[in-house]
Amino acid sequence: VDPRAVCARAGSVEIRFDRRDEFSVAASLFPREHADGSLTVEATTLADLFTPYAIGRCHLLKLDCEGAEFEILHHCPDDVFAATDRIVLEVHDWVRDYGTVQDLARMLRGKGYQVRNHKDEILTCTR
């Protein structure tokens, strides 16, 4: 287990959360309704995890990152996509910096994946 958050860039990031939640499943890098607490954590990139852990082939990449999936994937180098067979991700399209769910699906198709969109909430991508 790596204790860092996966983001578009390495460094320190602020994760926002609702202090009333005993266990938050909606903490995010992005402003959220009722997010009245924050925590600074170290971040890394997806690409920067492949080398130290000697990941030559990723059979399944699962992303559930409360809006950060767009920027993580948009900043991911082609060699990581080439080494990744399947991607399953929960999509949160309230972060509009990188477009819509359909835009993300189109980008992943351009990386060689067949993409299934499940109600604009889950994308499953296979080669």
Order of alpha helices (4+ residues) and beta strands (2+ residues): beta-beta-beta-alpha-beta-alpha-alpha-beta-alpha-beta-beta
